């Protein structure tokens, strides 16, 4: 798989004009900036807007017929792959080498934006009004990028980039709500596959359920699943897994037939002390205290 360490290398091999800055560039798609049928990684962040001319875009790994533009985000060393898509010419890519962020507050804030870990198939689909907001910010960035850069340019550019990221966070919350209305409650589907995992006796065999496996069954990425569940329930995927496990533990403790350590191992905990800490965190008492309370 091809890996690009510099913006200049990617620009050159993509037949784009050379970047104005070695660590930051913005590429317009008026003359075409296709990434289709290519697979590669880079040392930079990418914010890209694409509008589909025809075909079905895979959204959440499910076919999604969409006529408006979509915005997607990738972080350094994340695999970029798009296939069999035909795009409108109106689009752009903002490329930010990780070194461009050194010493800037945005460097650490990037980590809190979960959508950088989504699949490209979980892109943000913009309404016309949202699209205009993003394009206005893009235009402000491009004006600063192309015209007489000075010691203030990086701060001004990154402030506009920061605004795009904040708006994207807002727009994703809207999309989560819209997607729930279309495809049903994700929390309900998540609970179903989690219960199947427990009922199929996989806890003792395979250990605690992994968010990645449950997400795969729901055809979404782990980070997208957790953010969607957080929007619906106020809890992340791992928090909901813990709640379900402790609920099952309480049922088994009420029966009074097995000891705490045995129940912990049956529920996939390799360390009973970890089970005890989690149980107390969820219920306010240790498992043995809970068990005795059921007898008295």
C-alpha angles and dihedrals in degrees: 000000000000118000122195117206096177136040090228091060093051092045092050096048091044092051093240124142115270115275118261089224126033092227103034134042142161120208123199120208099216088111093033130272101193121179093176119134091012131112123194147130131229144191092241145072118252130204109185135179120200133174118204117230095189143346135047120301117214105237117182085353088295127103110268122182106215131168100180128074126281130213122207135180134208132183129213115298093010113134113252114204132158124165140186096001127136113207136200113244094242105092144095146207126216112202119195120183110218089238089061088067096051111129093007125114091233089069093073095034090060089073094063094059101089094189090078085073096049122107115259084244087066093062124156111259111211130211115225091261092049090047091055092052091053093046092050089055091045090053091051090051092048093050090054092043096052103036124073102311115213139164091295097052099086093051092048093046094048092048089058091045088052089053091053090052093049092048090048090055089053094046092049090057088055090048092051089056093047092047091051090055091051103041104024131248111329090201090062092050091045091051090051095055090043092053090049089053090054096041092050089061092242094137095076093036101043104016129231114356114261119227089223093059094047090047090052090055089053092047096240135105118263095246093047090050093051093047092048092049090047089055093049102038109012088243132099123232093260091049091053090048090053092048091051093048093049090048089054090046091054090052091053094044091053090059088061093206100115138042126250095255093050092051090047091055092045089055092053100260111141090192118049090199090061089050090051093051092048092046092051091047091054100040107021093241138072119259093250091051090050091049093051091048090059092055098048 
